[in-house]
Amino acid sequence: MTTPRRLRGIGVRLAAAAALTLGMLGVAVAPSQALGGCILSGQSTTGVIGQAQVITTAGCSGPYIYANYANGAQDRAQIVGSGAVDQAVWTPAHLGVATLTDSDGSAAGTYTSTITQTQTISTISAPNTTQVGVPTTITVYVQSVSPSSYQPTGTVTIRDANNAVITTMGLTPGPGNGQAYAYWRWVAPSAGSFSFQATYSGDTYALVSQSPQDLIIASPSGSTISISAPSTVTTGVPVALTANVFPGSVQGSVGFTLNGAPISASVPIINGAAVYTWNPPTPGTFTLGANYMTNQGGSGSTSQPLSVIAGPTSRDTITLTQPGFGTWAPNGSYTLGQGTSVTFQASTLSGAPVTLTDVGPCTTSGLTLNVVGSSGSCTVMARSNGGNGYAAVTQNYTVTPGLGTQTAALSAPLSGRVNVKKVTVLQTPAQGTTNAGQNVVWSVANTSRSVCSLVFPANGAVHLRFKARGYCTVTASAPGITNQWSPFSLQRTYQGV
């Protein structure tokens, strides 16, 4: 019988003790088998790429144990030890069926191990919150499943919540054992919730994997709560303080503070916002804060500097404009048809929002005024809470229900000379309806029918065609609506040249 070698330690290529510890995990012990005079035992019959496997040897000629693959590839593991029994640690670097032999190739093909791809786990590492417009590092890690120590290669593809591709990146080895990573710098375009998911492409030795979705909340402050308020306010002038909580589905309440002292009771969060109107009492430089508590026990806070200046203040001015008509004058009187709906454009010197209220046969919603009655008059009140050095103001307007004036946006050019060889467009497909919702009807004067005619393309437009040189009169009209709108009429006369 061959005398066993002395034990010479444990190693594989780099002969690391950590590799032996990893290799001991999940090793299945097989009966000892002889390769000529060499006896191998403790060898797994299956494994994955990068899995350290411990081989106990005795009577081998050494100094290596070889793993010969069916595809011609080969690994080797050094036999080391210091006693009657030697050991080698083999870390497979190829796929397929490997035949283990002694260094002299004795008993080749009598002992095999099947090596397969390693499974992987992909994860995204990113902060829970980020600030709008500020770059944030988002890292993707791809980890081989233990006991494999193989570092995956290939690419990872990042998609958003709509499955749209954001970026594709190549992997870099490390930083952990059996791990690779990639990262990119992402900038949130607006406040809200953003979701990302990473898909690893896989490679020859590692299988495809997909990460769980990772959610990032973007806000102006970089926290789950932001304050919307002027940087400078004036004593005695009420100002609206708004705290926006992210995501917008949060339910709970917000408390506002000044230098840490409460200035409000709990303000409920509605559609992601809590609004409190505050009257600054004294001038100075302060820290305005807001903190929230959700119904489920979550919380967050933020703060920002605030300057309060002393009065006196100027009264704010509201500009209320009716599209297609013009600006309404404070205390002015206006006639609108019953059933008329007007959505105003509004601005203030202070920058504060405008709110509308009414008394009488009218209703208001936001900046939209609806005339619902046919008699009497209503008072419309536009209010600004002021701020930025301007005092609050309310401006009144009187509205009397009457026949509204119908108007229509049409393309018909002004009366004058036109080229008979060119198409004259009277109405585009998007036109043809008055502000009262009535259809516009076009007609040619009887005296002009020998000179021109109307053309009605299938797309809904109206064109004018000249049959001869001369004068052509066309009319666009729409009927009135009883007690609401007067009839509409537009006439043009063209000279074809």
Order of alpha helices (4+ residues) and beta strands (2+ residues): alpha-beta-beta-beta-beta-beta-beta-beta-beta-beta-beta-beta-beta-beta-beta-beta-beta-beta-beta-beta-beta-beta-beta-beta-beta-beta-beta-beta-beta-beta-beta-beta-beta-beta-beta-beta-beta-beta-beta-beta-beta-beta-beta-beta-beta-beta-beta-beta
